[in-house]
Amino acid sequence: MQIKRLLDDRLVVTGDRLINSQGEHCEFVEHANGQLVAVSPDGKKVKNSPAELGCYLLSKDRTDRGLAKDRLRSFWEDS
């Protein structure tokens, strides 16, 4: 499962800072049962939906068209 940001499609990894629906910065910890676990500014672990943190989930079983698009993008980025 991949987690990407809505605004720029960047991959989200552990430790990234995300903005929740209340406008607070949270630090991403893990993905569990369709929810994203993050640490809020006051140090509490909270579970939010990906949309509440401005993200979306991609399964590894993406379509052939999507995979071809990723291959083409990586070709031009590596050149």
N, C-alpha and C positions, 0 to 999 in steps of 0.2 A: 504494500500500500504506500502510495506517495501522497504527501501533503504539500499543496502549493498555495501561494498567496493569490488572492483575487486581483489585486491591482497590477502586479507585474509578472505573475506566473513563476516566481522564484520558488525553489524548493525550500521547505521549512525543515530545519534540523533542531535537535535538542539544544537548548540554550538561546534560541532566537527569541527576540522580543516581539510580541504581537500586541495589537491594540484591541481590547474587548469592546463590546457594544456600549459600555458606559464611558469609553474614552480613556480607560486606564491601561497602562503598559503592563503586560504579563509576560513571564518567561515560560516558553514552551518546554514541557518535560517529556510527555509521551502521548501515544495514541492508544486508547483502550475502549473496546466495545463501541466503536463509532463516535466516541467523544474524544475531545482533546483535553488533556490534563495540563494545566498551567499553574504557575505560582503567582499569586496576586501581589501587589505592592506591599501589603501588610504581612506577607509570608505564608498565607494560607494556600493549600492546594485546592483548586477549583476545577470542575469538569464543565466544559462548554461544548456546544455544537460547533463544528467547523465554521459555519456561517457567522456565529457570534464573535469569532476571532478573525474574521476576514479571510478565511481559507476555504479550500475545497479538497476533496479526496479523489484520488485516481486509483483504480484497481490496476494490478499488474496485467490483467487480461484485456488490455485496450485493443481497439480495432486495428486492422492492418494499415488503414489510412493514417491513423494517429501515430503509429510507430514509424511509418515512412516519413511523415512530417518531422518527427524528432530526429531521425537519421539525417535528413537533409539539413536541418538546422545545425546539428553537431558538425556536419561536414564543413559548412561555411564558417562556423566558429573556430574550428581547428586549423583552418587554412591561414 
